[in-house]
Amino acid sequence: MTSVRATMRAFFWSPKYTLADEDELLSEVLLTKTGDGFYPGDAVPSEHWPGTAPGRHGVTNAMAPVYCDTSAVAGLDLRIPIVWVRGDEDQVVSDTSLFDIGYLGQLGAIPGWPGDDVLPPQPMLEQTRAVLERFRARGGRYREVVLEGHAHGPVVECPDRVAALLAEVLTA
């Protein structure tokens, strides 16, 4: 149940979807280098629960808030249209993501979770929408496109639809 194939099927596309070239994608995923300098990256000790924090190296650490503040898009003076494409079955980016340690703690799945006041769940959809609304309030434009019956990988599940949305933005 924890194999790479099972994880891809359970979390990255809808269970209703069958990927024709799944073996090819799996082969590519298995080429991923792992370790401190690669995936997921290194960690450093932290006085805060759970006792570790993102280190300085690795793919996952590059996305940690200490290095990457995607909310800064709301303050950009560049006024490009943003199209947020997501699947309605996405379990990775969601307000109740099982990839969110705060949410898992709230569910009782993580022993020692310090509580909402220290590590609350991160409602990812709500937070993303709030950033985009701040962008709109400063004169930007955005559109949220929710693809029904799709999960975390709409570019895999419905590439033609995603390509059409991208072409629409680029030609606008």
C-alpha positions in Angstrom: 0.0 0.0 0.0 3.0 2.3 0.3 4.7 1.6 -3.0 5.3 4.4 -5.4 2.7 3.0 -7.8 0.0 2.8 -5.0 0.8 6.3 -3.9 0.5 7.7 -7.4 -2.8 5.9 -7.9 -4.2 6.9 -4.5 -3.2 10.6 -4.4 -2.1 12.0 -7.8 -5.1 11.2 -10.0 -8.6 10.1 -9.5 -9.3 6.5 -8.8 -11.6 6.6 -11.8 -8.7 7.4 -14.1 -6.4 4.8 -15.6 -3.1 6.1 -16.9 -2.2 4.4 -20.2 1.5 4.8 -19.8 1.7 4.3 -16.0 4.8 2.1 -16.2 6.6 4.8 -18.1 5.7 7.4 -15.5 6.6 5.0 -12.7 10.0 4.4 -14.3 10.7 8.1 -14.4 9.6 8.6 -10.8 11.9 5.8 -9.7 14.9 7.8 -11.3 14.4 10.4 -8.5 17.6 10.7 -6.5 17.0 10.7 -2.7 18.9 12.0 0.2 19.9 15.3 1.8 20.8 17.0 -1.4 17.9 15.7 -3.4 14.5 14.4 -2.3 13.2 15.2 0.2 16.3 17.1 1.5 18.1 17.6 4.7 16.6 18.7 8.1 17.9 20.7 11.0 17.0 20.4 14.6 14.3 22.7 15.9 13.0 23.6 19.4 9.5 23.5 18.0 7.4 20.4 17.5 8.1 17.9 15.9 11.8 18.7 16.6 13.0 19.2 13.0 12.8 22.0 10.5 13.6 22.3 6.8 17.3 22.3 6.1 19.2 24.1 3.4 19.3 21.5 0.6 16.8 19.4 -1.3 13.7 19.7 -3.4 11.1 19.7 -0.7 13.1 22.3 1.3 13.0 24.6 -1.7 9.3 24.9 -1.2 9.4 25.5 2.6 8.0 28.8 3.7 11.4 29.8 5.1 12.7 30.0 1.5 9.6 30.3 -0.7 6.8 32.8 0.0 4.3 32.2 -2.8 1.9 34.7 -1.1 4.2 37.4 -2.5 2.4 37.1 -5.8 -0.4 39.2 -4.2 2.0 42.2 -4.1 3.4 42.0 -7.5 3.1 45.1 -9.7 3.1 42.9 -12.8 -0.5 42.4 -13.7 -0.7 39.1 -15.5 -3.9 37.0 -15.6 -3.6 34.0 -13.3 -5.6 30.8 -14.0 -5.6 28.4 -11.0 -6.3 24.9 -12.4 -7.1 22.2 -9.9 -9.1 19.0 -9.6 -12.1 18.7 -7.4 -10.7 15.3 -6.1 -7.3 16.6 -5.1 -6.2 15.1 -1.8 -2.7 16.7 -1.8 -3.7 20.4 -2.1 -6.9 20.6 -0.1 -8.3 22.1 3.1 -8.2 18.6 4.6 -4.9 17.2 3.2 -3.4 14.1 4.7 -0.1 15.6 3.7 -0.6 18.4 6.3 0.9 17.4 9.6 -1.3 19.9 11.4 -4.4 18.3 10.0 -3.1 14.8 10.8 -2.4 16.0 14.3 -5.9 17.3 14.7 -7.2 13.9 13.5 -5.2 12.2 16.3 -2.9 10.4 13.8 0.3 12.1 15.0 1.3 11.4 18.6 2.4 14.5 20.5 0.7 17.0 18.3 0.8 20.3 20.3 -2.6 21.5 19.3 -4.3 24.1 17.1 -2.7 27.0 18.9 0.8 25.8 18.1 0.4 23.9 14.8 -3.1 24.4 13.2 -4.1 22.6 10.0 -3.3 24.6 6.8 -6.4 25.0 4.7 -4.6 25.1 1.4 -7.5 26.0 -0.9 -8.7 28.7 1.4 -5.2 30.1 1.8 -4.6 30.1 -2.0 -7.9 31.8 -2.7 -7.1 34.5 -0.1 -3.8 35.3 -1.8 -5.4 35.4 -5.1 -8.2 37.7 -3.8 -5.4 40.1 -2.4 -3.9 40.0 -5.9 -7.3 40.9 -7.4 -7.8 43.7 -4.9 -4.6 45.3 -6.1 -5.8 45.2 -9.7 -4.8 41.7 -10.8 -7.1 39.1 -12.5 -7.5 35.5 -11.6 -9.8 32.7 -12.4 -10.2 29.4 -10.5 -10.9 26.4 -12.8 -12.1 23.3 -10.9 -12.0 20.2 -13.1 -14.6 17.7 -12.0 -13.6 14.1 -11.6 -9.9 15.0 -11.5 -7.3 14.9 -8.7 -3.8 16.4 -8.1 -2.6 15.7 -11.6 -5.0 17.3 -14.1 -2.0 17.7 -16.5 -1.8 13.9 -16.6 -5.5 13.2 -16.4 -6.8 15.7 -18.9 -3.8 17.2 -20.7 -5.8 18.5 -23.6 -8.1 20.5 -21.3 -5.1 21.9 -19.4 -3.3 22.8 -22.7 -6.5 24.6 -23.9 -6.6 26.6 -20.7 -3.0 27.5 -21.0 -3.4 28.5 -24.7 -6.4 30.6 -23.7 -4.3 32.6 -21.2 -1.4 33.0 -23.5 -3.5 34.3 -26.4 -5.6 36.6 -24.2 
